[in-house]
Amino acid sequence: MDGFCVFATAIGPCGIAWREGLVAGVQLPEGDEARTRARMRRRFPHTAEAPPPPEVTAIVSRMRRSLEGEPDPMLDVPLDLGGIAPFQQRVYEVTRAIAPGRTLTYGEVAAAIGEPGAARAVGQALGHNPFAPIVPCHRVLAARSGAGGFSAEGGVVTKLRLLEMEKARFGAEPGLFE
């Protein structure tokens, strides 16, 4: 059974859609429950809101805990990658492997997929990430300690908040006595 639901988290109402036992998409908060629900309906127009099946309920529980700061890489969550270009799939695979509390730059992700010099394309792929935070695009930063962009509601502020919850170190290198 396919469907989507909206659920409460520590950072606001999120959404998740599923198709044939796979996560078809995730939505970070759009401000309030009504706006998040409206975004889910636009993204998944042929999918009805429904109670999630047990396997999706388990993923929702894990996402809630993760968004409260409990580390969970969620590498085993099955994603529906149908319709996603091979380049984006490679970017998502590398990004998904970034452990909670760690970060990479767009250039490092590009190098990891064998496309050095494709940092901008990596940023564009992550800007279209339909699975945040399961594919944790917030863990990918600009070069020279910059946050880079973030397409979710709240933009870079949301990205930095997620990184702070994970106790990620980024920005200037720690001092000698830190």
Secondary structure, DSSP 8 states (H G I E B T S, - for coil): --EEEEE--TTS-EEEEEETTEEEEEE---SSHHHHHHHHHHHSTT--B----HHHHHHHHHHHHHTTT-----TTS-B--TT--HHHHHHHHHHHTS-TT--EEHHHHHHHTT-TT-HHHHHHHHHT-TTTTTS-GGGEE-STT------STTHHHHHHHHHHHTT---SS---TT-
